[in-house]
Amino acid sequence: MKAIKIGLSLIVFLVISQTAAVSQPLNVTKTFKKHINETVQEVKNEKNAEKKRAILDKSLNKMLTAIDKIKSKASLSAEELAMLRSYKSEIVEKSNQLDGRKNYDRIAGEDLDEFADYVQQDMEQADRVLTISLTTALLVVIILLLL
């Protein structure tokens, strides 16, 4: 009988702690910053300019895909949607700069390390915090890892 009570108490505790964890908001900005930091390190460790460009392009595209998935799968407030649009706009602008689209000059191969630093600094200095549910944040992390 005592073992059943302990087991039941443990199950209730796990359910309550899981519910509390899911209801806690998570800062997506930190997730994007972490992703960019990893990308910058990868770019700086690569010697080949075309591979550096491919790493940056893939990273920016992953972030765009993650934003699109968040917008389609999560129920977000108007403020959160506006924040996602802002992120997306900035990421699209960086992608355009990287590849020389929309009246930008293509970033030269020898400047890709500096461009990666610029993208990272821009993300770090952004004066905004997008807070979403843990479930949605996990979706972002999974998308960034899978792509």
Secondary structure, DSSP 4 states (H G I P E B T S, - for coil): -HHHHHHHHHHHHHHHHHHHHHHSEEEHHHHHHHHHHHHHHHHHH---HHHHHHHHHHHHHHHHHHHHHHHHHS---HHHHHHHHHHHHHHHHHHHHHHT-TTPPPPPGGGHHHHHHHHHHHHHH-----EEEHHHHHHHHHHHHH-
